[in-house]
Amino acid sequence: VGIALDAMALLNYTSGSTGKPKGVVQSHRSAIAQACRYGNSFRLGAADRLASFGSLAWAGSFWDAFGALCLGAGVGVYDVRRHGLPALPSWLERTRPTVISGMTVVRRLAYDFPGLRLPGVRLIQLGGDTVYRRDIEACQRAFPNAILAVGLGTTEAGRIAEQYIAPG
């Protein structure tokens, strides 16, 4: 039994930054298109492994993870609350991601572990918060070969703009 493409797939809630919070309905057609658009914009494929730290209840983490899966990439989710930040560097060294998503955790990694170097990471997805020059410099030290993708978006429209910063 198939699912109609126009059937409701998920309901995202806005933060209310433009007024009153509300639910935004996504159809299966819209969800698949948006997930593939995310994955394609980062050129994800079967050789990639995405490391994610956010809850899939947050739209940004959801689209990153499902965008990767739609294009054949692997996804590893590290629960910082459960396992703690100190164990994360060794998890990253074991799992060897090529793409990392998560502004707050990436920032903490870059600042709290000054000796961390993960040259196998090709892309860092940043978004959901303001990115400062010192954040970029710290990320370039920790992830010397990674392109930094700084995204802005809304729940209603998804990622609207992306700034790509070449490795330092």
Secondary structure, DSSP 4 states (H G I P E B T S, - for coil): ----TTSEEEEEE---TTSS--EEEEEHHHHHHHHHHHHHHTT--TT-EEEE-S-TTSHHHHHHHHHHHHTT-EEEE--HHHH-STTHHHHHHHH--SEEE-HHHHHHHHHH-TT---TT--EEEEESS---HHHHHHHHHHSTTPEEEEEEEETTTEEEEEEEE---
